[in-house]
């Protein structure tokens, strides 16, 4: 495991399912796609578990078609267009993390976001939520994305912080893999968009937090 400090200089968050609860709006777009194809809505928990896997996974979930299927690209375009029109209706910062960010900013400590979400959707979401990270690295900012380490390195440089002094916090195995590859303390959270069959405590993280309250308490102690 990475050498980890209890007092990181900076925090870097995954976006969907870690910092912001975006599942309600993505679920609505997913079920809009199903409705467009004459299908009944899927239960929210079923969609929630797939949100961190991105638009392609949501299309496969909604219609049962894989990425190589000829109908997949137009279905993905429909889903993302529906999402873009209403991407901040129900999405909210997880309440304990809103408290944490207020505390962190009050101490003038740096924080940012590294996400596989394209900037087209991430920027208006943050604007609607009133979030102002010191840096945000999105899926389309570099030729590679998580689990590759380059986006995390870019974020640390822009915060003028070494990777070893940042915590990277995420709710998906690729977040932990990216942090490990970047030499950054890897923090796994169990409250995000994780399939019930997966045990996040089996991920090779440096620390694991079951709830947002636990994470915030550790960083505000």
N, C-alpha and C positions, 0 to 999 in steps of 0.2 A: 504494500500500500504506500501511497504518497505520505511524506512527512507532513503533518497537519497541525496548524495552530488553532487555538480556540478563538483567537482574535484576528481574523483575516483583515487585510487592508481594504479589500474590495469584494463585492458580491457580484457574481454573474448568474443570471437565471435563464433557464429555458422559459419559453413563453406559454404555450398552450399546456394547461394541466399542471403547471408548476407555479407560475406567477399569476396567471389569469385563467379563470374558469370560462373558457370559450365554448364548451361543449353544447350548451343550449342553442346557441346560434348556428353552430355547425350541424347539430341534429335537425334543426328546422330545415336547413338547406338540403340535407340528405333525404329527408322525408318528402321535400318538394320534388326531388328527382324521382322518387318512387311514385309519387302521385302523378307525375308527368307520364309515367309508363303504366299507369293504371294499377299500381300496387298499393297495398295497405301500409300505413306507417309502421316502422319498426319501434319497439320499445326503447325509451331513452337510454337505459343502462347498456343495452346492446351496442348502440352507437357510441356512447361515451367511452367505452373500452377501446375503441378503434381510432379515436380522434388524433392521438399523438402519431399515428401511422400515416397521416396526411390524406390529401384528396384522392389519390389513387386507391388507397385502401377503403375509403368511404364509398367510392363508386363500386368497387368489388362487393362490398358489404350490401349496398343498396340493390344492385342488379344481378349479382352473381357472375359478373364477367371479369376476366382477368385483364391485365394491362395490354396484352398482345391482341385482344379482341378488337375488331374494327369499330365496334360501337363504343369502345371505352373513351377515346379522345373527345367525341362530342358530348358524351355523358358527363365527363369531368368538366368540360367547359360550362355545361348547364349548371352543375352543382356549384362551381366557383362563382359564376355570375349571380346565382341566387344568394350565395353567402356574401358577396361583395355589397349587394344592395342593403343587407341587414346584418352587418357584422358586429354591431355593438348594441343590439337591442337588449339582450339579457346578459351579455358577458360582463364579468366583474372581477376585479382583483380579489383573490382569496382573502377574506377579512383579516386573518392573523398576519398576512403579509403586507396588507395595507398599513397595519400598525407598525410592523417592522420597518417598512420603508420610511414612514414618518420619523421613527426613531433614528434610523440610519442617516437620513438627510439632515436631521437636526444636529447630528454630530459631524456633518460635512464630510461623510465618508462616501467613497465612490461606489456606484453600482451600475450594472448594465444588463443587457439582454443578448443572448446568442440563440438564434432560432432558425429552424429549417422552414419557417413560414416565409413566403415571398414578401418583399417590401411593399408591394401593391396592397396587401391586406394588413400587414403589421403596422404600418405608419398610421393609417386612419383609425385603427383600433386603439393605438396608444393615445392619439389625439383625443378621441372620444372619451377615454378614461382619465385624461389629464395626467398621464404618466410622462416623466421627463428623465429617462435614464441618461447617464453620462456617455453611453455608447450603445448602439444597437447594431448587431451584425446579423443580416438576413441571408436566406438561402441563395439569393442571386447576387450577393456582394463579392463572392469569390468563385473560382472554378470548381471548388469542392465544398462540401458541407459536412456537418456531423454525420458519422462518427469520426471524420478526419479532424485533426487538432487545429488546423489553420484558422478557422473562425474564432476559436478561443484565444489563440495567440494574438490575432488582430485586436480583439476586444481588450486584452490585457495591455497591449502597447498603447492603445488609445486612452486607457485610463492611467497610463504611466505607472503601471504596477507589474511586478514580475508574476508569472503564472503561479509560482509557489505561494504567493501572498493573496491569491484569489480563491474563493470557494466557487466551484461551479455546481449549481443545484439543478437537478432534473428528475423527471418522472419516467424516463425511458432508458433501456439498456444502452442505447447509442449515446445518450448524454454521459453516462459513466465511462463508456469506452473513449469518448472524445476527451474527457477530462484526464483520464489516465494517460492517454497518448500525448497530451499537452503538458504533462508534469504538473497538473493542477489538482488540488484536493477535490475529490469527487464525492458529492453529497446526493444521496438518493432519498427521494420522498415517496411515501406510500399512499398519499391522498389523491394522486393524479389519475391519469387515464391509463390504468393498468388492467389488463385482462385478469379476470378472477382466477384463471388457471396458472398465472405467473406469480412467483414469489420474489418481490423486489429485494428482499434481504439476501437472495442468492447472487445478486449483482456484485461485481468486484469494487464496491464503493469504499470510501474511507469512513463515512458515517451514514447512518440510516435514520430517518425521522418518520414516524408513522403519521404525524399530523402537522398541519401548518402551525398550530399552537406550540408544538414541541420545538419546531425549527426556530420560530420567533423567540421563544424563551431562551434557547441556547445562545442566540446572538445578541440578546438584550440583557443578559445577566450581568 
